[in-house]
């Protein structure tokens, strides 16, 4: 019995350690990219919460293979010269962020939402327009990320 209690304590400790590391990675990512998202938000009229929320989700807080190797923080599909993946490569994270905003600014819903800080409306419009192959799951995850990390403008 004592042995099982010790295992339970170790497992709980590991879970809390993992959660803490994950939260630290998210906060580091936000700190690193918040100014860029704010600048692009002002330039394109897309809420910085959308820019950061999608980037955090799509890049795994900047830890995904695509974000590390291809500097692709949004899962943008396209040609690259770095790997044999379907994802586009960028010279830097900044180029990826700008490409995301440019891509969004060409969508039909953009004109209606430009300048609005209603991040929920943005997420719903992006999901409905096919931004993700799993729109309902993606929508819930982005909204949860924005709310949990208090990214709303």
VEXTOR-612643 format. One line per field, with one value per residue (C-alpha): residue in three letters; x, y, z. Coordinates in steps of 0.02 Angstrom, whole numbers, plus 50000, padded with zeros to 5 digits. Example, Ala and Ser with C-alpha at 12.3 -4.5 7.8 and 13.67 -1.06 7.14 Angstrom:
BEGIN
fipa = (ALA|SER) $
east = (50615|50684) $
north = (49775|49947) $
up = (50390|50357) $
END
This chain:
BEGIN
fipa = (UNK|UNK|UNK|UNK|UNK|UNK|UNK|UNK|UNK|UNK|UNK|UNK|UNK|UNK|UNK|UNK|UNK|UNK|UNK|UNK|UNK|UNK|UNK|UNK|UNK|UNK|UNK|UNK|UNK|UNK|UNK|UNK|UNK|UNK|UNK|UNK|UNK|UNK|UNK|UNK|UNK|UNK|UNK|UNK|UNK|UNK|UNK|UNK|UNK|UNK|UNK|UNK|UNK|UNK|UNK|UNK|UNK|UNK|UNK|UNK|UNK|UNK|UNK|UNK|UNK|UNK|UNK|UNK|UNK|UNK|UNK|UNK|UNK|UNK|UNK|UNK|UNK|UNK|UNK|UNK|UNK|UNK|UNK|UNK|UNK|UNK|UNK|UNK|UNK|UNK|UNK|UNK|UNK|UNK|UNK|UNK|UNK|UNK|UNK|UNK|UNK|UNK|UNK|UNK|UNK|UNK|UNK|UNK|UNK|UNK|UNK|UNK|UNK|UNK|UNK|UNK|UNK|UNK|UNK|UNK|UNK|UNK|UNK|UNK|UNK|UNK|UNK|UNK|UNK|UNK|UNK|UNK|UNK|UNK|UNK|UNK|UNK|UNK|UNK|UNK|UNK|UNK|UNK|UNK|UNK|UNK|UNK|UNK|UNK|UNK|UNK|UNK|UNK) $
east = (50000|50140|50223|50066|50051|50232|50199|50043|50141|50277|50148|50057|50223|50266|50098|50118|50296|50235|50094|50216|50340|50201|50137|50314|50337|50175|50220|50395|50319|50196|50332|50442|50307|50183|50261|50263|50080|50033|50121|50040|49872|49881|49940|49811|49665|49673|49666|49835|49741|49698|49876|49953|49817|49830|50021|50027|49911|49985|50167|50151|50219|50359|50416|50345|50460|50382|50411|50590|50651|50537|50498|50316|50211|50040|50043|50041|50049|50167|50333|50494|50675|50716|50618|50502|50349|50196|50225|50301|50467|50503|50663|50605|50458|50423|50401|50283|50178|50168|50121|49981|49911|49925|49837|49696|49679|49635|49487|49305|49269|49417|49328|49182|49293|49442|49471|49354|49426|49288|49407|49264|49190|49362|49387|49213|49238|49409|49343|49192|49306|49411|49566|49576|49536|49448|49355|49253|49399|49514|49388|49370|49558|49596|49459|49518|49698|49647|49538|49655|49807|49705|49764|49607|49644) $
north = (50000|50120|50082|50131|50294|50336|50300|50408|50552|50537|50534|50686|50776|50734|50797|50963|50980|50951|51078|51205|51180|51196|51357|51428|51386|51476|51630|51635|51620|51761|51873|51840|51873|51992|52152|52080|52026|52199|52286|52174|52194|52381|52363|52233|52261|52081|52063|52019|51887|51799|51812|51747|51620|51537|51542|51464|51325|51291|51299|51211|51367|51375|51197|51110|51046|51167|51318|51269|51213|51307|51458|51421|51463|51446|51284|51380|51259|51293|51250|51249|51208|51146|50983|50870|50928|51015|51167|51329|51387|51564|51660|51700|51694|51876|51828|51688|51806|51933|51797|51741|51917|51939|51774|51821|51993|51909|51813|51866|51884|52003|52158|52131|52098|52212|52324|52222|52151|52020|51873|51749|51814|51802|51622|51573|51655|51575|51403|51422|51476|51318|51378|51207|51032|51006|51170|51132|51062|51201|51335|51268|51253|51429|51507|51408|51465|51648|51640|51536|51644|51806|51860|51962|52141) $
up = (50000|50046|49879|49783|49879|49835|49651|49656|49734|49601|49460|49528|49545|49364|49302|49393|49328|49149|49170|49241|49099|48970|49050|49054|48870|48827|48927|48850|48677|48711|48781|48629|48498|48580|48510|48334|48350|48415|48271|48142|48227|48203|48023|47968|48088|48150|48340|48415|48517|48353|48288|48450|48488|48318|48322|48496|48444|48272|48326|48494|48579|48452|48486|48332|48196|48072|48182|48225|48054|47934|48045|48003|48155|48072|47974|47810|47665|47520|47442|47539|47504|47678|47695|47601|47695|47625|47735|47676|47744|47800|47832|48008|48127|48081|47898|47950|48056|47914|47788|47904|47913|47725|47697|47816|47735|47569|47641|47614|47800|47824|47759|47878|48031|47999|48149|48261|48422|48431|48430|48443|48279|48198|48253|48195|48025|48002|48049|47934|47790|47806|47898|47981|47921|48089|48109|48266|48363|48301|48347|48525|48547|48485|48591|48742|48713|48698|48854|48962|48923|48929|48756|48717|48669) $
END
